[in-house]
Amino acid sequence: MNSSTRRHPRAYIGSFTSAGGRGITTAALDPRTGALSALHHTDHTVANPSFLALAPSVGLLYAVSETDRGAVAALRLDGPGPAGSPGAGGPSARALPALLGTTVPVEGAGPTHLAVAGNSLCTANYTSGSVSMLPLRADGAPAAPARTHQHRGRGPVRERQEGPHAHGVTPDPSGRWLLCTDLGTDSVWIYDLRDADASLRPHREVPLRPGTGPRHLAFGPAHSGGRRIADRRAYVVNELDSTVVTCGWDPVRGTLEPLGETRLVPPDHAAAANHPSALAIAPDGRFAWAANRGDDSIAVLDLTSSALPERVALVPSGGCWPRDLAVHPAGHRLYAANERSGDVTWFGIDPATGMPRPAGSLPVPSASCVVIEPGAGA
């Protein structure tokens, strides 16, 4: 890329259009300061694009449409700028998402999360309590029909666990397995992706403590502090009791073993009024950060001090109702999408302590998700 076409790396921010969001916001990311500046938004091209996933190898951005008629969309990252926009059709207009084809139904209601797994796009459908898998065409676009699996079960929290509520889908690092956290059944469902072409049947269901409400799962890196980790860890954020569960993961057998819990807020912070959302893990595996909605804080977790993460600090999220977190690819900055205050706040990260330091904020109405391009500078 020569100097005439060179551009800053991008961040993409999802939102709820039903609550005043402007669809997907494209923002330039200053590689020197980490600051975001808005470039473009899609408005209602996709309804409620509340969660996004990048597929940089094919130049696409995937989005859920979190509606009763759940759907997914693929957007080209190098589409032309909108008519009349600054630099439309020129080099500065590149990397503005443009819908590839049309939205595709997932045959499930209220998809909240999606991930690319092999040659498929998978979604967790919260309202219907199901998982969907859609094949990807040669151009990367999802295709119908979706294959689905309906979860069964419920939990003890009547107003939230009257039935299954699949909330997150995460491929394991080996690419063989798909793990789905279900808030309604207090469990993690594991799917063997080798069998996905024939059917979408779970390999096993792993129960967690009743009433915890598993929402989000993230795998720790293979290395931490420069040393290789013999036993891969997975971390499950529980929305209903403000804990994170550390699990051992066996990619050969596809087994998940809960090892212990860490509280994300102190007892005097009224955990019943707090609803953790997302977990971001530093690239070097030394620290993790968990978003607390209600407490409106970010829990700083030390992953090196003991067998379980240690909560070492709570810092304000910079807004209200932090729904998502993203760590910069270089590990030096953290971004929080604050849904109810309508902004994305960024922080500098102290490399020695993992402590976030507030550095700036970008207004984004009803912000729900933020993803950052790989190779986004230092």
C-alpha positions as CSV (number, residue, x, y, z in Angstrom):
1,M,0.0,0.0,0.0
2,N,1.6,3.3,-1.1
3,S,1.3,6.6,0.7
4,S,-1.7,7.7,-1.3
5,T,-3.8,4.8,-0.1
6,R,-2.4,4.2,3.4
7,R,-5.0,4.4,6.1
8,H,-5.3,4.1,9.8
9,P,-6.4,0.7,11.1
10,R,-10.1,0.4,11.9
11,A,-12.4,-0.4,14.8
12,Y,-16.0,-1.5,14.2
13,I,-18.7,-0.8,16.7
14,G,-22.1,-2.6,16.8
15,S,-25.3,-1.1,18.3
16,F,-29.0,-1.5,18.8
17,T,-30.8,0.4,16.1
18,S,-34.1,-0.2,18.0
19,A,-32.7,1.9,20.9
20,G,-31.3,4.8,18.7
21,G,-28.1,3.2,17.5
22,R,-26.7,4.0,14.1
23,G,-26.0,0.5,13.0
24,I,-22.3,-0.4,12.6
25,T,-19.9,2.5,13.2
26,T,-16.5,2.5,11.4
27,A,-13.9,4.4,13.3
28,A,-10.2,5.1,12.5
29,L,-7.8,4.0,15.2
30,D,-4.8,6.2,15.7
31,P,-1.9,3.8,16.1
32,R,0.1,6.2,18.2
33,T,-2.6,7.2,20.8
34,G,-5.3,4.5,20.4
35,A,-7.9,7.3,19.9
36,L,-11.0,6.5,17.8
37,S,-12.6,8.9,15.3
38,A,-15.9,8.0,13.6
39,L,-15.8,7.7,9.8
40,H,-19.1,6.1,8.8
41,H,-22.2,4.3,10.0
42,T,-24.6,1.9,8.3
43,D,-27.8,3.1,10.0
44,H,-30.5,0.5,9.4
45,T,-28.7,-1.6,6.7
46,V,-28.7,-4.3,9.4
47,A,-31.3,-4.1,12.2
48,N,-29.7,-4.4,15.7
49,P,-26.2,-5.4,14.7
50,S,-25.4,-6.0,18.4
51,F,-22.4,-8.3,17.9
52,L,-19.7,-8.4,15.3
53,A,-16.9,-10.7,14.2
54,L,-14.0,-9.9,11.8
55,A,-12.8,-12.3,9.2
56,P,-9.8,-10.3,7.9
57,S,-8.5,-13.2,5.7
58,V,-11.5,-12.7,3.4
59,G,-12.0,-9.0,4.0
60,L,-15.4,-9.4,5.7
61,L,-17.2,-8.3,8.8
62,Y,-20.0,-10.5,10.1
63,A,-22.9,-9.1,12.2
64,V,-25.9,-10.6,13.9
65,S,-29.3,-9.0,13.5
66,E,-30.6,-9.4,17.1
67,T,-34.3,-9.5,16.3
68,D,-37.2,-12.0,16.7
69,R,-36.6,-13.1,13.2
70,G,-32.9,-13.6,13.8
71,A,-30.4,-13.2,10.9
72,V,-26.8,-12.6,10.1
73,A,-25.1,-10.4,7.6
74,A,-21.7,-10.3,5.9
75,L,-20.2,-6.9,5.0
76,R,-17.3,-6.2,2.7
77,L,-14.7,-4.1,4.4
78,D,-13.4,-2.5,1.2
79,G,-16.6,-1.3,-0.3
80,P,-16.9,2.2,-1.7
81,G,-17.8,5.1,0.5
82,P,-21.4,6.3,0.6
83,A,-22.4,8.9,-2.1
84,G,-21.6,12.4,-0.9
85,S,-19.3,11.2,1.8
86,P,-15.8,12.8,2.2
87,G,-13.5,11.0,-0.2
88,A,-16.3,8.8,-1.6
89,G,-14.8,6.5,-4.2
90,G,-11.2,7.6,-3.3
91,P,-8.5,6.0,-1.1
92,S,-9.8,7.4,2.2
93,A,-13.2,5.8,1.6
94,R,-11.9,2.3,1.7
95,A,-12.8,-0.1,4.5
96,L,-16.3,1.2,4.9
97,P,-18.5,-1.8,5.3
98,A,-20.9,-2.6,2.5
99,L,-23.5,-5.4,2.7
100,L,-22.6,-8.5,0.7
101,G,-25.9,-9.9,-0.6
102,T,-28.7,-9.8,1.9
103,T,-29.2,-10.8,5.5
104,V,-29.7,-14.6,6.0
105,P,-32.1,-16.1,8.6
106,V,-30.6,-18.2,11.3
107,E,-33.8,-20.0,12.1
108,G,-33.6,-18.8,15.7
109,A,-34.8,-15.8,17.7
110,G,-32.6,-13.1,19.2
111,P,-29.0,-14.1,18.1
112,T,-26.6,-12.4,20.5
113,H,-23.2,-13.8,19.4
114,L,-21.5,-15.3,16.4
115,A,-18.2,-16.8,15.4
116,V,-16.6,-18.3,12.3
117,A,-15.9,-22.0,12.8
118,G,-14.2,-23.7,9.9
119,N,-16.4,-23.1,6.8
120,S,-19.4,-22.2,8.9
121,L,-20.8,-19.2,10.7
122,C,-22.3,-20.0,14.0
123,T,-24.7,-18.1,16.2
124,A,-26.0,-18.3,19.8
125,N,-29.7,-17.5,19.7
126,Y,-30.7,-16.1,23.1
127,T,-34.5,-15.9,22.8
128,S,-35.1,-19.3,21.3
129,G,-32.3,-21.0,23.3
130,S,-30.7,-22.6,20.2
131,V,-27.4,-22.7,18.2
132,S,-27.3,-22.2,14.5
133,M,-24.7,-23.1,11.9
134,L,-24.7,-21.6,8.3
135,P,-22.4,-22.7,5.5
136,L,-20.1,-20.1,4.1
137,R,-19.9,-19.6,0.3
138,A,-16.7,-19.2,-1.6
139,D,-16.9,-15.4,-1.3
140,G,-17.4,-15.7,2.5
141,A,-21.1,-14.9,2.6
142,P,-23.4,-17.1,4.7
143,A,-25.9,-19.2,3.0
144,A,-29.3,-20.7,3.9
145,P,-30.6,-22.9,5.2
146,A,-29.2,-22.8,8.7
147,R,-28.8,-26.0,10.7
148,T,-30.0,-25.6,14.3
149,H,-29.9,-27.4,17.6
150,Q,-32.5,-26.6,20.3
151,H,-31.2,-26.6,23.9
152,R,-33.4,-28.0,26.7
153,G,-33.4,-27.2,30.4
154,R,-33.9,-24.4,32.9
155,G,-32.3,-22.9,36.0
156,P,-33.4,-21.8,39.5
157,V,-33.7,-18.0,38.7
158,R,-37.2,-17.9,37.5
159,E,-37.3,-14.5,35.8
160,R,-34.1,-15.3,33.8
161,Q,-33.9,-19.1,33.5
162,E,-37.4,-20.2,32.6
163,G,-35.8,-22.0,29.7
164,P,-32.6,-22.2,27.6
165,H,-30.9,-18.9,26.6
166,A,-27.8,-19.6,24.4
167,H,-25.6,-16.6,24.8
168,G,-22.2,-17.2,23.3
169,V,-20.4,-19.4,20.7
170,T,-16.7,-19.8,20.9
171,P,-14.5,-22.2,18.7
172,D,-11.7,-23.8,20.6
173,P,-8.1,-23.0,19.6
174,S,-7.8,-26.4,17.8
175,G,-10.7,-25.6,15.5
176,R,-12.3,-29.0,16.2
177,W,-14.9,-27.9,18.9
178,L,-17.5,-25.2,19.3
179,L,-18.5,-24.3,22.9
180,C,-21.8,-22.5,23.6
181,T,-22.5,-20.9,27.0
182,D,-26.2,-21.1,27.9
183,L,-27.4,-18.7,30.6
184,G,-30.8,-20.4,31.0
185,T,-29.5,-24.0,31.5
186,D,-26.4,-23.1,33.6
187,S,-24.2,-25.1,31.3
188,V,-21.7,-25.1,28.5
189,W,-22.7,-27.1,25.4
190,I,-19.9,-28.6,23.4
191,Y,-20.2,-29.4,19.7
192,D,-17.8,-31.5,17.6
193,L,-17.3,-29.6,14.4
194,R,-16.2,-32.7,12.6
195,D,-19.8,-34.0,12.7
196,A,-21.3,-30.7,11.7
197,D,-21.7,-31.6,8.0
198,A,-24.1,-34.4,8.9
199,S,-25.9,-32.9,11.8
200,L,-25.7,-30.4,14.6
201,R,-25.8,-32.6,17.7
202,P,-23.9,-31.7,21.0
203,H,-21.0,-33.8,22.0
204,R,-21.7,-33.2,25.7
205,E,-23.2,-30.7,28.1
206,V,-21.1,-29.5,31.0
207,P,-23.1,-28.3,34.0
208,L,-22.0,-25.4,36.1
209,R,-23.3,-24.3,39.5
210,P,-27.0,-23.7,39.4
211,G,-28.1,-20.0,39.2
212,T,-24.8,-18.7,37.8
213,G,-26.0,-17.9,34.3
214,P,-23.0,-18.5,32.0
215,R,-22.8,-15.8,29.4
216,H,-19.4,-15.5,27.8
217,L,-16.4,-17.9,27.3
218,A,-12.8,-17.0,26.4
219,F,-9.7,-19.2,26.0
220,G,-6.5,-18.2,27.6
221,P,-3.4,-18.1,25.3
222,A,-1.0,-21.0,24.9
223,H,1.8,-18.9,26.4
224,S,1.8,-16.7,29.5
225,G,4.7,-14.5,30.5
226,G,7.0,-16.1,27.9
227,R,6.4,-19.7,29.1
228,R,4.2,-22.3,27.5
229,I,1.1,-23.4,29.4
230,A,0.8,-27.1,29.6
231,D,-3.0,-27.1,30.4
232,R,-5.1,-24.8,28.3
233,R,-7.6,-22.7,30.4
234,A,-11.0,-21.5,29.5
235,Y,-12.8,-18.8,31.5
236,V,-16.6,-18.5,31.7
237,V,-18.2,-15.2,32.8
238,N,-21.4,-15.7,34.8
239,E,-24.0,-13.0,34.4
240,L,-26.3,-13.9,37.3
241,D,-23.9,-14.2,40.2
242,S,-20.9,-12.0,39.1
243,T,-18.3,-14.7,39.0
244,V,-15.8,-16.1,36.4
245,V,-15.3,-19.8,36.4
246,T,-11.8,-21.1,35.5
247,C,-12.0,-24.4,33.6
248,G,-9.5,-26.9,32.3
249,W,-9.9,-27.8,28.6
250,D,-8.9,-31.0,26.9
251,P,-9.0,-30.6,23.1
252,V,-8.5,-34.3,22.5
253,R,-11.5,-35.5,24.3
254,G,-13.6,-32.3,24.1
255,T,-14.0,-32.1,27.9
256,L,-14.3,-29.0,30.1
257,E,-13.6,-29.3,33.8
258,P,-14.6,-26.4,36.2
259,L,-11.8,-25.8,38.6
260,G,-12.9,-22.8,40.7
261,E,-14.6,-19.4,40.8
262,T,-13.5,-15.8,41.2
263,R,-15.8,-13.0,42.2
264,L,-15.9,-10.0,39.9
265,V,-17.2,-7.6,42.5
266,P,-16.7,-7.5,46.3
267,P,-19.7,-8.7,48.4
268,D,-20.6,-5.1,49.4
269,H,-21.1,-4.2,45.7
270,A,-24.6,-5.8,45.5
271,A,-23.8,-8.6,43.1
272,A,-27.6,-9.2,42.5
273,A,-27.7,-5.8,40.8
274,N,-24.6,-6.4,38.7
275,H,-24.6,-8.3,35.4
276,P,-21.1,-9.1,34.0
277,S,-20.9,-9.2,30.2
278,A,-17.6,-9.7,28.5
279,L,-14.0,-10.9,29.2
280,A,-10.9,-9.7,27.4
281,I,-7.6,-11.4,27.9
282,A,-4.2,-9.9,27.3
283,P,-2.3,-11.4,24.4
284,D,0.5,-12.4,26.7
285,G,-1.9,-14.1,29.1
286,R,-0.9,-12.2,32.2
287,F,-4.1,-10.2,32.7
288,A,-7.7,-10.2,31.9
289,W,-10.5,-7.6,32.2
290,A,-14.2,-8.3,32.9
291,A,-17.0,-5.8,32.3
292,N,-19.5,-5.2,35.1
293,R,-22.9,-3.8,34.0
294,G,-24.7,-2.2,37.0
295,D,-21.5,-1.7,38.9
296,D,-20.3,0.0,35.7
297,S,-16.7,-1.1,36.4
298,I,-14.0,-3.2,34.8
299,A,-12.5,-5.9,37.0
300,V,-8.8,-6.3,36.6
301,L,-7.7,-9.9,36.9
302,D,-4.2,-11.3,37.5
303,L,-3.9,-14.6,35.8
304,T,-0.4,-15.4,37.0
305,S,-0.6,-15.1,40.8
306,S,-2.4,-18.4,41.6
307,A,-4.3,-21.3,40.1
308,L,-7.3,-19.1,39.8
309,P,-7.5,-15.5,38.6
310,E,-7.1,-12.9,41.3
311,R,-9.2,-9.8,41.2
312,V,-6.7,-7.0,41.9
313,A,-8.7,-3.9,41.2
314,L,-12.0,-2.4,40.0
315,V,-11.8,0.7,37.7
316,P,-14.8,2.8,36.3
317,S,-15.8,1.7,32.8
318,G,-16.0,5.3,31.7
319,G,-19.7,5.1,31.0
320,C,-22.9,3.2,31.9
321,W,-23.6,-0.5,31.2
322,P,-20.4,-1.8,29.7
323,R,-21.6,-4.5,27.3
324,D,-18.4,-5.4,25.6
325,L,-14.6,-5.1,25.9
326,A,-11.8,-5.4,23.3
327,V,-8.1,-5.5,23.9
328,H,-5.8,-3.9,21.4
329,P,-3.8,-6.6,19.4
330,A,-0.6,-5.3,20.9
331,G,-2.1,-5.5,24.4
332,H,-1.4,-1.8,25.3
333,R,-5.0,-0.5,25.2
334,L,-8.5,-1.6,26.2
335,Y,-11.8,-0.5,24.7
336,A,-15.2,-0.6,26.5
337,A,-18.6,-0.3,24.7
338,N,-20.9,1.4,27.2
339,E,-24.4,0.7,26.0
340,R,-26.6,3.0,28.1
341,S,-24.3,6.1,28.1
342,G,-23.7,5.6,24.4
343,D,-20.0,5.7,24.0
344,V,-16.8,3.7,23.5
345,T,-14.1,4.5,26.1
346,W,-10.4,3.6,25.6
347,F,-7.8,3.1,28.2
348,G,-4.0,2.8,28.3
349,I,-2.8,-0.4,30.0
350,D,0.1,-0.4,32.5
351,P,2.2,-3.4,31.3
352,A,3.4,-4.1,34.8
353,T,0.1,-4.1,36.7
354,G,-2.6,-4.5,34.0
355,M,-4.3,-1.4,35.3
356,P,-6.4,0.5,32.7
357,R,-5.9,4.3,32.6
358,P,-8.8,6.3,30.9
359,A,-7.5,8.1,27.8
360,G,-10.6,9.1,25.7
361,S,-14.1,8.4,24.6
362,L,-16.1,8.4,21.3
363,P,-19.9,9.0,21.4
364,V,-21.7,6.0,19.8
365,P,-25.4,5.7,20.7
366,S,-26.4,2.3,22.1
367,A,-22.9,0.9,21.6
368,S,-23.0,-2.9,22.2
369,C,-19.8,-4.4,20.7
370,V,-16.3,-3.3,19.5
371,V,-13.8,-5.2,17.4
372,I,-10.4,-4.1,16.2
373,E,-8.6,-5.0,13.1
374,P,-5.5,-7.2,13.6
375,G,-2.2,-5.4,13.0
376,A,-3.6,-2.2,14.4
377,G,-0.1,-0.8,15.2
378,A,1.5,-0.5,18.6
